[in-house]
Amino acid sequence: MYLTKEQHQNLFKQIGDRLHNVEIIIDVVSPAFAKNTKGHDTVSKTNAEFKWGIKKITELETWGLGIKVLDIDYYQDNFAHYPHRLKPFWLKYFTFILVRIFRNSSRIVRMQITQETAN
């Protein structure tokens, strides 16, 4: 998310070229979320900028780099456990709706890169 799509592809290619079978965990956001860095509660307080987002995680497997998605954890599924982060206070009553709407906005992806299929 802090790198461009091309930079991600180059990084994953280098990992695949240098290491045999490796599992990595990455944090990704949706394209809409990536366009709104200033709306992020913590990143907006820094000079950091989201440069890339992905809509469908399975797209990573189409890059021809030997990537296999193993697991996806959705931040929003856990967000309902922390309603105190919602401001104004009345938003906590709509948590179940917000979780469904924004589920794909940010995710943690566990994936494997295998050397034998990496280019």
Secondary structure, DSSP 4 states (H G I P E B T S, - for coil): --S-HHHHHHHHHHHHHHSSSEEEEEEEE-HHHHTTGGGSTTGGGSS-------S-GGGGGGGSS-EEEEEEEEHHHHHTT-GGGSSSGGGGGGHHHHHHHTGGGEEEEEEEE-TTT--
